[in-house]
Amino acid sequence: MTSVLSGIWALLLGIVLVMLGNGMHFTLIGLRGAVEGFSATELAVVTSGYFIGFLSGARTTPKMIRRVGHVRVFAALGSFMSAALIALPLLTEPWAWTLLRILIGFCMSGIYVTAESWLNDAATNETRGKVLSAYMLAQTIGIIGAQGLLTLGDAATSALFIGASILVSISFAPILLSVTPVPAVEVAPPMPLRTLFKHSPLGTVGIFLLGGVYATQSGMGAVFGTQIGLSASQIAMFVAMLFAGVLAFQYPIGWLSDKIDRRKVILGAAVIGTAASAFGWIMADNLWLLMATAFVAGGVTTPLYALFLAYTNDTLTPDEMPAASGGLVFTFGIGAIAGPLVTGAVMEALGPYGFWLVTGLTFVAIALYAAYRILKRAAVPVEDTESYLNVLPSSSAVAVEAAGVWSAEHGGTEADEREK
């Protein structure tokens, strides 16, 4: 593993820094929005704006890279994102924040595409799994660490926004000073949703619903915290717990999914998410129990994303996987746009606990549909399934495609090891 990291450490350091800045701004939106008196509905629109930009960037950035190259695209997107972060405390209007969040989402999507194409080019068939795992770990560490940085300042001032902008700006130095030019990234056109649904109804519906859960947790978690009266440091801890749970749940869920019917694992994870959401509603008055429920609810969300990808790939040929990856990323993005909008409306009508109501009901929908699909279709034999690989919802189609290729190449090997 040391030899693998020696060639990509600068890229990983840059990713940690950019995730520190991006993770800070996600929570700052909720904190500063409360200071400015924004409603839950307004903040939901702002939250969804990020995912609108993210989807747009995923489709546009590969064309930009082919036209002017990785380095120029990377530098330009970093500059725009840094400027947008500084502009947030200067333009404290919901419409302005929505536009800025669309820009930030667009830039982050392009940054992911560019960085992941560099990582993918730096990896070999033998090291790709380790490289992708290290990349996902760097993202997670950055997001969690960002919440700790929020305790160093006051969201009512511009200091934390400036800090986030600085982190994003300096994140590009280790990357741009270490990478070499790579071939222009090629991302397969996304598979039409009708075709994707025909191959994997559960993968398509499930990843759409999960997009709503993930965007609600990451974007509306701080809004929920402010509305129930948590302090800024407590809100930062709450959001951190939503992502820290991934570190505990990712491996056991992945290990289990390689040994039994993945639909049963999806069902079980969704049931756990439902229970955690119910406890989050009931135990909100107890700070430590609230943190524990956030740890569990967030902990099963990200592994479910990788599960849906792996399960869908089980129904496809290797040639179909790249297009399916694009279709799944697009479907997840549509769900991520819709989720906060629904949550914001429910929180506006029923109060802050609408946060847990929406996530809980969405987990219920995932569980029920998984149970239905178990009854409708025979399980894929375990020995014929692809290997599970941790992929985060924040990744672009480049990483998703690379993970699919690695899983297809190693599925047979893993099956042989299981038989032994």
Disulfide bonds with the S-S distance in Angstrom:
none
